[in-house]
Amino acid sequence: MKNTIGFFGGGNMGRAIMGGLIKSKLYKAEEIFVYDVYAPTLEKLQNELGIKPVNRNKELVENAQTLIISVKPVVLPTVLKEIKEDISKDKIVISIAAGVTVNKLEELLSPQHKIVRVMPNTPALVGEGMSAIAVNEHLSQEEQEKVLAIFSSFGKGQIVSEKLIDAVVGVSGSSPAYVYMFIEALADGAVLEGMPRNMAYEFAAQAVLGSAKMVLETGKHPGELKDMVCSPGGTTMAAVKVLEEKGFRSAVIDTVHAATEKNRNMGV
């Protein structure tokens, strides 16, 4: 079988991955197959991306060497039960369902299948996703690199020990929500000082984007970059003092811990 990939589910995350694969030229549109119970979703994906829709889940398995299960966690057991007998041991099965462990996936399929668990995040929709990838023992180094390339096509990806996935949820899976709240609060502060709201959102969002890029591209410690902005007796130091007094760091740490614990206890 040639290099093909199939998606169970064509929702936002699935579409983001498909778009990344095509844009990066990792897969051609005609090498991407999709099955979704909602026909209009398939039609839209075909019109927008040129992928190949299929009408039966077994047809998807027949056409794809790599399978990405992008359905809700409560639906995943039913999907795998329906296709279990059709998935040969040489295919790679990738799940992006939150809280579903590699061990659980092996129970639903078999311990002999090549299984991957991935935790992506929603910035994948704009090509800036961060994905944590955990694999079972049956994937070769070449196959692991193949999976890594798939999830790096719309941002960044790293292969991690599965025990770190819960922490990944706290620090990147759920954190876009924290960042949006921060941007909104920054903008509210600027509006309080008289800035038009749309302008405030743009200034706040660009500042966050640029700051994140500084961390990634300079390799400097975030504390060092913070110190570069904090002139002695200046405005930034006055603002940082308020954040420290309000428990900003502690609140963020507790937030990551809360999301991590929630994911740790929500396994299917």
N, C-alpha and C positions, 0 to 999 in steps of 0.2 A: 504493500500500500504506500502511495506517495505521502509526502508530508502534509497531513490534513489535521484539522482541529474542529471539535464539535462543542456546541454550547447547549446545555439544557437550561433554558430561560434566557430571554432577551431583554431583561430589565436594564436599569441605568448602569449598574456595574458591568454586566455582560457587554453592553454596548460600548462602554469605555474601553474594555479590554480589546474588543474587536477593532475599534478605531485605532488603538495603539498598534496592534499587530499589522494593520494595513499601512498606517503612516510610516512605521519603521521598516516596512518591506520584509518583515519576518515571515509573513504569510501573504499570499495573494488573496483577493476577495473570494475567488472561486475555490479556494482551499479551506474556506471557513463555512461550516454547516451549523444551522441553528434549528432547534425545535422549541416551540412555545405553544402552550395550550390556547393562547389568545391569538387568533389569526391576524388581526390588524397589526399586532406587534411585528410579526414575521414580514408582513407586507411593507411596513415602514422601514425595517432594517434592510430589506432587499432593495428598496428604492433609494435609500440614503447611502448604503455602503456597498451594495452589489454582492452581498453574501448569498449563500445558497440555503433557502429554507427547506425543511423537510416536514412531512406530515405525520410521521410516526417516530416514537422514541427509538424503536429498534432500528429504523432506517438511519438514524443519526449514529448509532453505535457502529453500524456496518460501514459507514463512510469515513469515520474519524479515527485516527490513530491516538490522538490525545483528546480527552474528554474533560470539559470544565462544567461542574455542576453549580450553577448560579441560581439556586432556588432557596426559599426560606428554610431554616432549620427544621421546622415542623413537617415540611413537605418532603425533605430529602430522603427519609427512610422509605417512603412509598415509591419514589422515583427509582432508588437503587434496587428495590425489590422487583420492580417491573423489568429491569434490564440486566439484573445480576447474571443470569444464565447466558447472556449474549456478549458479555465483556470478557474477552480473552486475556490471559495473564500478561501478554506483551504490551497491552495498552496502558497508558498512564491516565489515572483517574484523579482529577484535581477538584477539591471542594473548597468553596469560599464561604460556607455556612458558618456563622458565628457559634462558638461553643461546641462544635462537633469535633471530637478528637480523632487522631489517627487510629487509635485503638477501636473507637466506635465504628469508624469507617471500615476497618478490617472485619469487625463483627457483621456488618451489613453486607459486605462483599465476601472476602476471604482473606486470611493472613498472607496469602501468596500473591495478591494483587499489588501492582505498583501504585501506591497511594500518596497523595500530597494534600496537605492542609495549608490554606493560605488565608491570611488576614490582610486584606487591602483596605484602603480608605477612600472616601468620596472625592478628594482632589484628583483622583484618577480621571474624573470627568473632564478635567482641563489639562491632562497630561502631566500632572505633578503628584501622582500617587506615591504612597510608601507601602510596600507589601512585605510582610514577614512570611517566610516559607518553611514549612516543616515537612520532611519526607520520611517514608519508612525505609527499611533496609534493602528493599528490592530494586531501588533506582540506581543505575550506574552513575558514575561521575558525569558522563556525557549527557545522560538524561536529566540529571540535576541542573546542569548548565543550560539545557534546553528550557526547562521550567523557569529558571532564573531569567533567561532572555525574554520569555513571554511576559513576565511581570515587571520587567525593566523597560518594556516598550512604551509604557505610559507613565513613567516616573522612575522610581528607584525600587529595588528589591534586594532582600538579603535572606540567605538560608540560615535559619536559627534552630536552636534546640527547642523542641515543642514546649518544654517547661517555661519558656519565655513568652509564649503566645499571649498569656493572660496579661502580662505587663505591656506587651505591644498594644493590646486593646486600649489600655489606659494612656499610653504615651503617644500613639498615632492613630489608632482606629477610631477612638471617640474624640480625640483632641481637636479636630476641626470645629466641633461645637464650642469648645472653650475659647478658641481663637476668634470665632465669629462674635461671641459675647464680648470679648476684649475689644475687638474692632468697633462694635456697636457702642460700647462704653466710652472709648476714646472719642468717637464722633459726637456722642451726647455731650461730652465735656466741651468740645469745640463749639457745638451749637449753643451751649450755655454762654459761651464767650462771644456769640454773635455771628459765627460762621454759618453760611447756608448748609443745610443738611447734606445734599448731594456732594458738595465740595468737601465736607467733613469726612464722609465715607471714603472718598477717593484719597484724601491725604492720609487717613488712618490706615487704610488697606495697603497703600503703597509703602508706607513706613514699615508695616509688618512684613510685607513681601521682601523689601530690601534688606531688612535686618536678618531675616532667615537666610537669605542668599549670602550675606556676609559670613554667617556661621559656617555654611557649607563650603564656600569657596576660599575663605582665608585659612580655615583650619584652626583659627584661634579659639581659645576658651571663651565661652559667652561672658564670663566675668571680666576678662581682659577687654573685650569689645565694649562692655558696659562702661568700664573705667575710662575708655577713650572718649566717651561722650560726656562724662561727669567732670567738668572743669571745677577747680576749687572755688567754693562759694557761689557756684552758678545755678542756673534755673533747673538743670537736670538733677543735680544733687538734692535740691529742695524737693523735687518731685519724688525721687527715690526714697527720701526720708519718709514721706507720707506712705508709700507702698509698704515699707518695712513696718511702720507703726500700725498699719491696717492688717498686717499678717498676710501679705500677698503671697510670699513664697510658701508659707505653711498651707494656705488654702489650695494652692496648685498641687502641692505634694499630696494632700488629703484627697483631692479630686482624682488624681491618677490612681491612688490606692483604692478608692471607691469603685471606679470602673473596672479595675483589675479583679477585685473581689467579686463583683457582680458576674463577670465573665467566668470566673473560676467555678462559680456555683450554678451555672445555667446550662450545663452540658445536657445534650439530648439523651 
